[in-house]
Amino acid sequence: MQKAAQARRAGGVAYTLYRRRVKNINLRVRADGSVAASAHPLVPAAAVDAFVAARADWVRGVQAQLARRAAGEAALAAALPDKAEALRHFTALCREWYPAFAAQCPGGRMPRVAVRDMRTRWGSCSLRTGTLAFARRLCAMPPAAQEYVVVHEFCHFAHPDHSAAFWAAVAAHLPDYRARRALLRRQPGTAAPPGIE
Ligand SMILES: [Zn+2]
């Protein structure tokens, strides 16, 4: 009887072999860099070793890429201000823009400002709680881009969508918003997030 998972090494690659009723030998590198192979119980372990050894360069390439990405993200995180400082920063920025949006803010009040470790969005707007939230890593972006995100989120109080009317409102406050938005697509050390809002 074979064990369900077995630690092995082939071609300099440490991997875990899983016995499953799969048709082919499957090999994958997990997000943490560990390597997993799965093969049918009838496939000899030596055949899986040969399969892994033949793909050792590919495995090392993927692992190196994962390590570079992790190092880039760690460097970026270390360079960012802490949450309290980021919150002071975005609160000050929102106070500057609030007078232009006071009529549209819930209750006419200055919104609550929050900073979160968001990875897929630069900011968000909650009409229900009257909160504007910003990604901490937005601090690493140019001030012109930060200002664009602040205006973008303020505009959501009047337009909770990305309709033509919404973009017209953004353009009314920041005629050069397209150039500012383009700055958000370049962030060293991380993959650009899919959206900004
Ligand atoms: Zn939006």
Boltz pocket constraint, residues with backbone or C-beta under 6 A from the ligand:
constraints:
  - pocket:
      binder: B
      contacts: [[A, 152], [A, 156], [A, 161], [A, 162], [A, 196], [A, 197]]
      max_distance: 6.0
